[in-house]
Amino acid sequence: MNQNTFGKTKAANDLVKILEEESATKKTIRIIGKKLTNYNRGLNAIIKISDHKVREQLLIIWRKRNLDEISMINVSKNVYNHIRNVELAYLKKKAYKNTAA
């Protein structure tokens, strides 16, 4: 698995290391990859919304919805926490960077 499989953030790199340490299956890695890709796709769509209040509410809903989805993946608590960290890093990088502009 490439060090930047899930992105270039520190959280993403740590997630790769943890999955390698836990000898995660290819299926689990693929599920996590699809989940993070879908999360980013949703973030990209939401940040394009021009109405500030609507955008903020959708970001909150999107974050909560995706945290619920992570709990359905059968992974260790450590992997679960790192997936959350990757999602939060994406959220901060994309959503809050764009709202400040």
Secondary structure, DSSP 4 states (H G I P E B T S, - for coil): --TTTT-SSHHHHHHHHHHHHTT--HHHHHHHHHHHHHHHHHHHHHTT---HHHHHHHHHHHHHHHHHHHHHS---HHHHHHHHHHHHHHHIIIIIHHHH-
